[in-house]
Amino acid sequence: MTLVDDVLAGPPRCGRVRLVAVDGPSGAGKTTFAGELADAFRARGATTALVATDHYATWDDPVAWWPRLVAEVLDPLAAGRPAVYRPLDWTTGEPRPGPVRTVHPVDVVVLEGVSAGRASIRPRLSALCWVPGPDPESRLERAVSRDGEGIRGPLTAWQKFECGWFAVDLTHEYVHPNGLVLSSALTQSDH
C-alpha cells in the first residue's frame, strides 16, 4: 500500500480534511515532492490543495506566524468552509503581500515547508513526510542557483535557525526511516 492509499483509507484527522505535512530543511526538495504528492492524490480522485509555509514565513519571522495559518487556512477547511488568505509573494526575493487566494473545501491538504510537521499540528496530521535533502552546503547552493545570489545571506541565517528549530521540535523523531509516518503513530506517547 502506498502513502496515498494509506492516507485515503484512514479517517480525516483535521476536521473533514486529511492533512499531510511535508517537512524538512530549506532547499531539500520539499516543494517538488509535495507537488508530486498532490498530483498523486488528485490522480486517485481526491480533491487536493497544496499550501506552502512560504506563504506565511519570512526571513524575520520564520515560525511565529503559525496561528494565522491555522486560523486562515486549516480551521476553515477542517470545518468545510473555504479558506481565504493572502500568501506572501517571494518573486522579488523579498516577501510582499500577494493576491488573495481562496482554497475551497477539499479531501486532502498537502502542507509543505519548514515547520509544516511541527508538534502542535501532529495530532491533526494524516501523515508526516520528511525530505532531508543533501548536506546544508549543497542545499544552499541549490537554492541560490534557483533563486539568485541575493538570498545567500538570509538563507544562511535561516539554515542556522532551522537547525535549532528541528533540534527543539524533534520533527525527525516522528518520521520513520522510510521518510514518513502515518497518523496512527503521530500521537504515540513514546516520543
FIMIBA-340143 format. One line per field, with one value per residue: residue number from 1; residue in three letters; y, z, x of N, C-alpha, C in turn. Coordinates in Angstrom, 3 decimals. Example, Ala and Ser with C-alpha at 12.3 -4.5 7.8 and 13.67 -1.06 7.14 Angstrom:
# residues 2
filum <- c(1:2)
lotor <- c(ALA:SER)
nv <- c(-5.690:-2.250)
nw <- c(7.800:7.080)
nu <- c(13.190:12.850)
cav <- c(-4.500:-1.060)
caw <- c(7.800:7.140)
cau <- c(12.300:13.670)
cv <- c(-3.300:0.030)
cw <- c(7.800:7.870)
cu <- c(13.200:12.900)
END
This chain:
# residues 191
filum <- c(1:2:3:4:5:6:7:8:9:10:11:12:13:14:15:16:17:18:19:20:21:22:23:24:25:26:27:28:29:30:31:32:33:34:35:36:37:38:39:40:41:42:43:44:45:46:47:48:49:50:51:52:53:54:55:56:57:58:59:60:61:62:63:64:65:66:67:68:69:70:71:72:73:74:75:76:77:78:79:80:81:82:83:84:85:86:87:88:89:90:91:92:93:94:95:96:97:98:99:100:101:102:103:104:105:106:107:108:109:110:111:112:113:114:115:116:117:118:119:120:121:122:123:124:125:126:127:128:129:130:131:132:133:134:135:136:137:138:139:140:141:142:143:144:145:146:147:148:149:150:151:152:153:154:155:156:157:158:159:160:161:162:163:164:165:166:167:168:169:170:171:172:173:174:175:176:177:178:179:180:181:182:183:184:185:186:187:188:189:190:191)
lotor <- c(MET:THR:LEU:VAL:ASP:ASP:VAL:LEU:ALA:GLY:PRO:PRO:ARG:CYS:GLY:ARG:VAL:ARG:LEU:VAL:ALA:VAL:ASP:GLY:PRO:SER:GLY:ALA:GLY:LYS:THR:THR:PHE:ALA:GLY:GLU:LEU:ALA:ASP:ALA:PHE:ARG:ALA:ARG:GLY:ALA:THR:THR:ALA:LEU:VAL:ALA:THR:ASP:HIS:TYR:ALA:THR:TRP:ASP:ASP:PRO:VAL:ALA:TRP:TRP:PRO:ARG:LEU:VAL:ALA:GLU:VAL:LEU:ASP:PRO:LEU:ALA:ALA:GLY:ARG:PRO:ALA:VAL:TYR:ARG:PRO:LEU:ASP:TRP:THR:THR:GLY:GLU:PRO:ARG:PRO:GLY:PRO:VAL:ARG:THR:VAL:HIS:PRO:VAL:ASP:VAL:VAL:VAL:LEU:GLU:GLY:VAL:SER:ALA:GLY:ARG:ALA:SER:ILE:ARG:PRO:ARG:LEU:SER:ALA:LEU:CYS:TRP:VAL:PRO:GLY:PRO:ASP:PRO:GLU:SER:ARG:LEU:GLU:ARG:ALA:VAL:SER:ARG:ASP:GLY:GLU:GLY:ILE:ARG:GLY:PRO:LEU:THR:ALA:TRP:GLN:LYS:PHE:GLU:CYS:GLY:TRP:PHE:ALA:VAL:ASP:LEU:THR:HIS:GLU:TYR:VAL:HIS:PRO:ASN:GLY:LEU:VAL:LEU:SER:SER:ALA:LEU:THR:GLN:SER:ASP:HIS)
nv <- c(-1.178:2.265:5.536:7.402:5.697:4.768:7.157:7.982:5.814:6.038:7.779:11.257:13.636:16.239:17.836:17.711:17.112:15.465:15.921:16.360:16.665:17.973:18.137:19.422:20.523:23.723:23.988:21.265:19.841:19.676:21.108:20.139:17.384:17.612:18.686:16.565:14.656:15.825:15.719:12.944:12.330:13.656:12.167:9.890:10.696:12.376:15.501:18.071:20.358:22.390:23.897:26.197:26.749:28.875:30.770:32.210:32.451:34.493:35.956:37.268:36.324:33.338:31.253:32.101:32.886:30.855:30.570:32.220:30.843:28.530:29.666:30.999:29.139:26.238:25.760:26.798:25.063:22.574:22.758:22.602:24.892:27.514:28.561:31.652:33.647:35.742:35.024:35.317:36.829:35.876:36.468:38.583:38.156:39.199:39.059:39.994:41.115:39.042:38.290:37.731:34.504:31.837:28.823:26.194:23.872:20.680:17.250:16.524:18.228:19.213:20.254:22.120:22.725:24.240:23.493:22.521:20.090:20.470:20.111:21.021:20.550:17.884:15.996:16.356:15.497:13.393:12.200:12.472:13.611:13.525:15.296:15.108:16.001:16.918:17.662:20.704:22.712:21.971:22.164:24.901:25.946:24.891:26.286:28.947:28.866:28.530:30.708:32.993:34.947:36.855:35.760:34.354:35.291:35.801:33.194:31.584:32.391:31.569:28.781:28.216:28.909:27.016:24.634:24.759:24.918:22.383:20.778:21.391:21.048:18.434:17.116:15.200:12.906:11.879:10.648:7.836:5.563:5.277:7.732:8.730:8.998:7.590:8.675:7.161:6.684:9.155:10.231:8.666:7.952:7.474:9.218)
nw <- c(0.000:-0.731:0.376:-0.386:-0.673:2.000:3.412:2.231:2.923:5.626:8.412:8.266:10.102:10.672:11.205:8.567:6.804:5.351:6.391:5.240:6.031:4.663:5.459:6.306:5.864:4.379:0.830:0.319:-1.377:-0.866:-1.985:-4.610:-4.104:-2.640:-4.577:-6.404:-4.754:-4.217:-6.822:-7.063:-5.201:-6.432:-8.791:-7.811:-7.435:-5.315:-4.094:-3.808:-2.109:-2.201:0.088:1.053:3.571:3.030:2.208:4.414:6.113:6.804:6.352:8.736:10.410:11.012:12.111:13.884:12.792:12.617:14.040:12.444:9.975:10.792:11.649:9.308:7.215:7.876:9.946:8.784:6.493:7.756:8.896:6.720:5.262:2.890:2.674:3.014:2.238:2.226:0.572:0.899:-1.557:-3.101:-5.346:-5.938:-4.330:-1.858:0.689:0.002:0.252:-1.586:-4.134:-3.008:-2.019:-2.482:-1.081:-1.686:0.106:0.498:0.013:0.764:2.175:1.336:3.149:2.910:3.731:5.760:9.066:8.761:9.826:12.538:16.183:17.324:15.399:14.837:16.017:14.321:11.852:8.974:7.775:8.031:6.262:5.625:4.129:3.748:2.121:0.634:2.109:4.134:2.725:0.021:-0.252:0.158:-2.079:-4.115:-3.685:-4.050:-6.728:-7.846:-6.898:-6.889:-6.174:-4.221:-2.067:-0.542:1.933:3.748:3.629:4.628:7.307:7.884:7.613:9.863:11.848:11.293:11.857:14.646:15.218:14.371:16.131:18.560:18.086:17.266:14.966:13.142:14.722:14.692:12.348:10.324:9.195:6.439:5.621:6.172:8.356:9.453:10.527:12.771:14.267:15.076:17.488:19.499:22.736:23.158:22.309)
nu <- c(0.848:0.516:1.649:-0.324:-2.565:-2.764:-3.299:-5.737:-7.327:-7.516:-9.110:-10.183:-8.295:-8.144:-10.574:-12.735:-10.795:-7.985:-4.884:-1.672:1.628:4.604:7.754:11.036:14.456:15.458:15.731:15.733:14.087:11.416:9.230:9.036:8.564:6.155:4.424:4.332:3.173:0.660:-0.374:-0.553:-2.562:-4.695:-4.857:-5.971:-8.508:-9.058:-9.937:-7.614:-5.537:-2.651:-0.629:1.794:4.262:5.846:4.087:3.549:5.841:8.713:12.007:12.516:10.579:10.395:8.762:6.684:4.276:2.455:-0.143:-1.789:-1.881:-3.246:-5.709:-6.581:-6.455:-6.310:-8.285:-10.776:-10.977:-11.055:-13.541:-15.128:-15.448:-14.593:-11.186:-9.659:-7.005:-4.047:-1.348:2.226:4.255:7.114:8.553:10.269:12.394:12.181:9.749:6.396:2.997:0.851:-1.642:-5.021:-5.931:-8.160:-9.072:-11.001:-13.160:-11.653:-10.587:-8.013:-5.272:-2.113:0.444:3.229:6.608:9.240:8.786:6.214:5.389:5.245:5.144:2.701:0.740:0.772:-1.128:-3.304:-2.572:-2.678:-0.565:2.993:5.622:9.082:11.638:14.862:16.968:20.188:23.459:23.880:25.411:25.184:22.424:22.115:23.497:21.901:19.500:20.389:21.156:18.678:17.130:18.708:21.683:21.251:19.855:21.631:22.864:20.572:19.466:21.493:21.490:18.893:19.163:20.709:18.870:16.771:18.033:18.295:15.555:14.543:15.969:14.781:11.995:11.921:11.057:12.076:12.218:9.718:9.357:9.485:12.103:11.621:10.865:8.377:5.551:2.580:-0.699:-1.569:0.691:1.523:0.685:1.607:2.843:5.525:7.462)
cav <- c(0.000:3.484:6.636:7.940:4.719:4.776:8.401:7.973:4.761:6.440:8.853:12.616:13.978:17.706:18.060:16.922:17.101:14.670:16.876:15.705:17.624:17.663:18.972:19.199:21.779:24.516:23.505:19.802:19.237:19.529:21.657:19.174:16.188:17.944:18.809:15.213:14.006:16.393:15.133:11.542:12.327:14.040:11.038:8.922:11.283:13.197:16.935:18.306:21.695:22.474:25.155:26.266:27.616:30.103:31.748:32.932:32.670:35.495:35.843:37.787:35.620:32.003:30.289:32.641:33.135:29.641:30.741:32.790:29.768:27.687:30.403:31.403:28.042:24.903:25.690:26.858:23.849:21.495:22.946:22.502:26.239:27.979:29.306:32.845:34.237:36.479:34.467:36.175:36.680:35.901:36.533:39.605:37.787:39.714:38.778:41.089:40.519:38.644:38.345:36.893:33.137:31.088:27.379:25.624:22.613:19.590:15.998:16.456:19.395:18.943:21.441:21.939:23.733:24.140:23.510:22.034:18.951:20.864:19.352:21.463:20.072:16.431:15.223:16.561:15.028:12.035:11.700:13.402:13.220:14.254:15.348:15.617:16.646:16.698:18.438:22.122:23.492:21.629:22.737:26.340:26.196:24.587:27.403:30.145:28.727:28.657:31.974:34.124:35.171:37.733:35.053:33.605:35.741:35.454:31.752:31.035:32.622:30.711:27.411:28.116:28.893:25.780:23.589:24.874:24.598:20.939:20.183:21.600:20.483:16.991:16.617:13.998:11.754:11.396:10.159:6.519:5.553:5.389:9.132:9.183:8.330:7.756:9.315:6.301:6.738:10.531:10.614:7.705:8.649:7.085:10.214)
caw <- c(0.000:-0.818:1.265:-0.843:-0.291:3.455:3.843:1.792:3.646:7.019:8.651:8.376:11.484:10.767:10.828:7.394:5.886:5.592:6.328:5.062:6.140:4.016:6.221:6.089:5.780:3.147:-0.323:0.341:-2.403:-0.332:-2.908:-5.706:-3.564:-2.279:-5.814:-6.925:-3.838:-4.501:-8.102:-6.829:-4.574:-7.468:-9.709:-7.136:-7.342:-4.112:-4.261:-3.044:-2.128:-1.773:0.798:1.453:4.705:2.455:2.080:5.693:6.738:6.262:6.940:10.099:11.174:10.431:12.592:14.783:12.006:12.580:14.391:11.293:9.017:11.357:11.639:7.960:6.248:8.373:10.649:7.861:5.684:8.648:9.134:5.454:4.694:2.116:3.340:2.254:2.844:1.318:0.678:0.551:-2.890:-2.961:-6.679:-5.988:-3.367:-0.570:0.803:-0.009:0.125:-2.918:-4.305:-2.130:-2.511:-1.873:-1.195:-1.380:0.849:-0.242:0.749:1.257:2.111:1.471:3.741:2.578:4.122:7.049:10.249:8.444:10.676:13.925:17.252:17.601:14.375:14.640:16.270:13.242:10.590:8.465:7.502:8.127:5.363:5.873:2.984:4.355:1.160:0.829:3.171:4.113:1.683:-1.263:-0.252:-0.022:-3.473:-4.923:-3.538:-4.658:-8.189:-8.217:-6.503:-7.050:-5.180:-3.161:-0.900:0.170:3.323:4.546:3.695:5.544:8.648:8.002:7.846:11.272:12.623:11.135:12.560:16.027:15.261:14.295:17.351:19.632:17.710:17.134:13.856:12.568:15.583:14.413:10.979:10.188:8.270:5.044:5.317:6.508:9.454:9.299:11.652:13.948:15.041:15.405:18.846:20.467:23.854:23.352:21.745)
cau <- c(0.000:1.313:1.279:-1.606:-3.584:-2.904:-3.960:-7.135:-8.048:-7.678:-10.081:-9.636:-7.924:-8.195:-11.963:-13.137:-9.649:-6.785:-3.778:-0.383:2.727:5.876:8.681:12.461:15.211:15.388:16.469:15.825:13.244:10.056:8.235:8.895:7.903:4.775:3.667:4.110:2.240:-0.665:-0.805:-0.915:-3.891:-5.672:-4.996:-6.839:-9.837:-9.200:-9.703:-6.389:-4.941:-1.255:-0.386:3.203:4.571:6.417:3.001:3.487:7.149:9.629:13.343:12.475:9.538:10.413:7.755:5.666:3.075:1.647:-1.563:-2.515:-2.137:-4.301:-6.975:-6.995:-6.484:-6.623:-9.570:-11.919:-11.071:-11.480:-14.977:-15.841:-15.630:-13.430:-10.115:-9.294:-5.820:-3.169:0.004:3.348:4.822:8.568:9.173:11.321:13.422:11.726:8.318:5.421:1.667:0.420:-3.089:-5.828:-6.129:-9.253:-8.969:-12.311:-13.033:-11.014:-10.386:-6.639:-4.392:-0.689:1.067:4.640:7.579:9.914:7.911:4.863:5.069:5.548:4.481:1.333:-0.193:0.885:-2.357:-4.274:-1.994:-2.881:0.782:4.110:6.711:10.325:12.533:16.090:17.851:21.627:24.101:23.480:26.089:24.556:21.073:22.273:23.862:20.718:18.565:20.975:21.080:17.271:16.514:19.613:22.737:20.760:19.308:22.672:22.994:19.398:19.247:22.495:20.944:17.704:19.617:21.104:17.626:16.020:18.771:17.844:14.119:14.347:16.519:13.810:10.696:12.147:10.248:12.678:11.976:8.370:9.367:10.089:13.242:11.208:10.599:7.035:4.868:1.137:-1.364:-1.690:1.919:1.888:0.310:2.101:3.484:6.927:8.384)
cv <- c(1.243:4.499:7.182:7.001:4.755:6.004:8.378:6.905:5.146:7.563:10.226:12.911:15.478:18.105:17.131:16.653:16.097:15.613:16.104:16.782:17.086:18.644:18.592:20.535:22.460:23.890:21.996:19.127:19.030:19.979:20.695:17.934:16.475:18.088:17.453:14.455:14.511:15.829:13.689:11.434:12.659:12.892:9.942:9.480:12.138:14.661:17.316:19.740:21.592:23.859:25.125:27.156:28.898:31.161:32.628:33.314:33.767:35.264:36.251:37.069:34.190:31.069:30.877:32.937:31.976:29.843:31.356:31.714:28.862:28.395:30.692:30.235:26.741:24.817:25.827:25.588:22.661:21.542:22.854:23.844:26.604:28.707:30.466:33.482:34.943:35.932:35.511:35.825:36.883:36.116:37.567:39.260:38.293:39.468:40.056:40.448:40.245:38.767:37.395:35.537:32.503:29.612:26.814:24.307:21.462:18.344:15.978:17.825:18.892:20.260:21.247:23.073:23.452:24.396:23.030:20.877:19.217:20.143:19.749:20.946:18.550:15.652:15.341:16.047:13.617:11.403:12.836:12.849:14.108:14.151:15.948:16.381:16.326:17.551:19.928:22.943:23.218:22.211:24.245:26.655:25.919:25.766:28.672:30.043:28.884:30.087:33.186:34.320:36.009:37.024:34.348:34.010:35.388:33.946:31.066:31.211:31.721:29.271:27.215:28.060:27.532:24.609:23.580:24.496:23.082:20.233:20.298:20.921:18.963:16.355:15.292:12.748:11.163:10.831:8.818:6.568:5.664:6.803:9.607:8.426:8.615:8.200:8.452:6.361:8.152:10.906:9.592:8.427:8.296:8.085:11.301)
cw <- c(0.000:0.221:0.890:-0.443:1.206:3.942:3.462:2.498:5.095:7.176:8.606:9.851:11.728:10.329:9.691:6.437:6.332:5.344:6.281:5.102:5.419:4.605:5.878:5.935:4.422:2.044:-0.438:-0.781:-1.958:-1.329:-4.062:-5.233:-3.260:-3.517:-6.418:-6.062:-4.075:-5.805:-7.920:-6.148:-5.601:-8.445:-9.124:-6.924:-6.111:-4.457:-3.297:-3.210:-1.624:-1.166:1.306:2.677:4.230:2.211:3.327:6.239:6.030:6.885:8.405:10.994:10.652:10.896:13.410:14.100:12.052:12.977:13.256:10.266:9.517:11.246:10.231:6.996:6.875:9.067:9.712:7.027:6.526:8.899:7.846:4.805:3.841:3.009:2.433:2.967:1.771:1.476:0.347:-0.845:-2.753:-4.288:-6.791:-5.077:-1.972:-0.473:0.774:-0.197:-1.336:-3.028:-3.343:-2.799:-1.760:-2.141:-0.760:-0.638:-0.036:0.640:1.453:1.135:2.298:1.925:3.657:3.106:5.469:8.158:9.968:9.345:12.151:14.943:17.426:16.592:14.269:14.969:15.154:11.895:10.254:8.104:7.641:7.266:5.655:4.634:3.489:3.388:1.431:2.000:3.044:3.005:0.312:-1.360:-0.465:-1.481:-4.412:-4.878:-4.197:-6.185:-8.677:-8.033:-6.601:-5.874:-3.996:-1.946:-0.074:1.648:4.170:4.684:4.588:6.988:8.903:8.305:9.300:12.158:12.524:11.811:14.035:16.180:15.290:15.528:18.506:19.321:17.544:16.012:13.338:13.414:15.367:13.013:10.948:9.194:6.794:4.686:5.648:7.715:9.285:10.602:12.901:14.833:15.523:16.847:19.873:21.530:24.030:22.786:22.732)
cu <- c(0.894:0.869:-0.096:-2.743:-3.841:-3.657:-5.436:-7.959:-8.319:-8.688:-9.419:-9.353:-7.919:-9.606:-12.323:-11.974:-8.599:-5.603:-2.466:0.692:3.951:6.891:10.116:13.156:15.072:16.231:16.558:15.042:11.806:8.998:7.984:8.144:6.437:3.895:3.353:3.106:0.813:-1.215:-1.252:-2.277:-4.966:-5.907:-5.881:-8.246:-10.083:-8.981:-8.587:-5.919:-3.511:-1.057:1.050:3.380:5.250:5.341:2.904:4.859:7.933:11.005:13.315:11.473:9.427:9.301:6.604:4.333:2.079:0.178:-2.392:-2.839:-3.258:-5.647:-7.491:-7.185:-6.998:-7.976:-10.768:-12.072:-11.535:-12.984:-15.802:-16.140:-14.424:-12.430:-9.742:-8.101:-5.001:-1.756:1.064:3.839:6.325:9.276:10.282:12.498:13.111:10.225:7.479:4.052:1.314:-1.090:-3.802:-6.037:-7.291:-9.024:-10.314:-12.138:-12.567:-10.950:-9.033:-5.987:-2.970:-0.066:2.570:5.485:8.207:8.892:6.492:4.439:5.318:4.668:3.023:0.313:-0.194:-0.386:-3.397:-3.779:-2.446:-1.546:1.780:5.238:7.917:11.205:13.846:16.984:19.306:22.150:23.734:24.135:25.469:23.154:21.123:22.578:22.682:19.742:19.094:20.903:19.638:16.762:17.424:20.551:22.252:20.200:20.375:22.767:21.780:19.190:20.276:22.023:19.738:18.117:20.062:19.870:16.948:16.722:18.359:16.375:13.909:14.900:15.530:12.475:10.757:11.332:10.772:12.443:10.580:8.246:10.085:11.250:12.849:10.767:9.212:6.522:3.380:0.514:-1.411:-0.459:2.257:1.604:0.733:2.910:4.952:7.918:8.644)
END
